[in-house]
Amino acid sequence: MAADGLPAESVALADVALVLLIGRLALRICGRLKQPPVVAEIAIGIALGPSLLGLLPGDLPGLLFPDEVRPMLSALAQLGLLLFMFLAGWEMDLSQLRGRTRSFSALAALAMAVPFALGAGVALLLAGRYANGEVSRTAFVLFLSTAFAITAFPVLARIIRDSGLQGSPLGVISMLCAAAGDVAAWCVLVLVVAVAESGSHGQFLLVLALTAAYALVMVGVVRPGLRLLLARTRRVGVSRGSLFVLLACGVFLSSWVTSWIGVHGIFGAFAFGLVMPRGLREEVRSGIATPMVTTVTLLLPVFFIVTGLSVDVGTLGLAGLGFLALVMATAVVGKFAGTVLPARLSGMSWREAGAFGALMNTRGLTELVILDVGRQLGAIDTEMFTMMVLMAVGTTAMAGPLLHWLGVTRPGVDTPAQDAPGAPGTPPETRETRDTAANSPEPAVVSRERP
């Protein structure tokens, strides 16, 4: 029972309804400000927590989200998050990287390496104050460096679409670099989690060995099995509902396996999406993606609320605000230093290079997922978590205005959708970069199939 006498389940449902209603209103405002929906959803989560609502008398965050209800909200958030990570992995078509290594490899490497190195230096500076002692200093530095280096692939896809840059050289190279960078970041994060969770070198090596074995099974067994399953749907006519249930079970089981290994469950959901076959028929694709995107649309906003309840700007103080400025400067300078000059040397104009830097500086939801992993592991404390969340919001919000200021958006094509949730859309169906409709409630309809 909640503190007011109502069943905790009823309060949790009312909280979800409140989050969805406020989110709809905020997305309208967000679209007019040319911001991706994830910015509004993160801002709502922070506003409903102690940072804003908690400043009012009466402990409103505790009244709206009692302690008894928060585990239920966390469970709903985890469900939406796992499906989101599956869709994000499915959307990340690694075949796009084939044959284009020379054109983007140096840009992708520098876009990750420079902010990672700069972030490592700042992490060493902050470790004495913000490493809470639950994990090693090495895990703290590796984790924070990865968080500084990340680019949010799904949110980037949405910004590129809204700016009319899909299919353009700038849009294509940004998507390719972000995809390569995200794969590298997730690999590093697996290593960080293994370091943080293992109590000895022997256990760490065991986690790595099990992770490698898991990857081999996913590629060698699960991926061919999924192809056979989806091919069978053409012959025997398996219903869309049954197919959705089977794949959802696969997502959750894969997540359980990675949790059992000793890495986070989101890696299992993401890996299941990576091995998911592309080039499906439209009716099969929509039968899978539509119910999953709908579920994510309803549940993922709860993740922002759970995150926002852990963000308390009031605890930073003057010293914390100074460190927040350092964190923001490190994030922005690291990304721009690793992208703008290399892009200019590769042949882009200064305007295009600046736009490339602005796009790669986008972090959004992917950053929040990584930060939530670090918070659960104890790699960062609440104050550091708050600063990094604010950095994620700030860097994501910068992209749209910077692109307009640089004049790289296409007039007449820039049509920011106001009703789209923070979930990725249907995965691309060909090797070319497409309008993947990231964060869109309706899957993209692509008529051409890959042979």
ABEGO torsion letter per residue (X at the ends): XBAAGBBAAAAAAAAAAAAAAAAAAAAAAAAAAGBBAAAAAAAAAAAABAAAAAABBGGAAAAABBAAAAAAAAAAAAAAAAAAAAAAAAABBAAAABGAAAAAAAAAAAAAAAAAAAAAAAAAAAAAAABAGABBAAAAAAAAAAAAABBBAAAAAAAAAAAGABGBAAAAAAAAAAAAAAAAAAAAAAAAAAAAABABAAAAAAAAAAAAAAAAAAAAAAAAAAAAAAAAAAAAGBBAAAAAAAAAAAAAAAAAAAAAAGBBAAAAAAAAAAABBBGBBAAAAAAAAAAAAAAAAAAAAAAAAAAAAABBAAAAEAAAAAAAAAAAAAAAAAAAAAAAAAAAAAGBBAAAAAAAAAAAABAEAAAAAAAAAAAAAGABBAAAAAAAAAAAAAAAAAAAAAAAAAGABBBGABBBBAABBBBBBBBBABABBBBAGBGBABBBBBABBBX
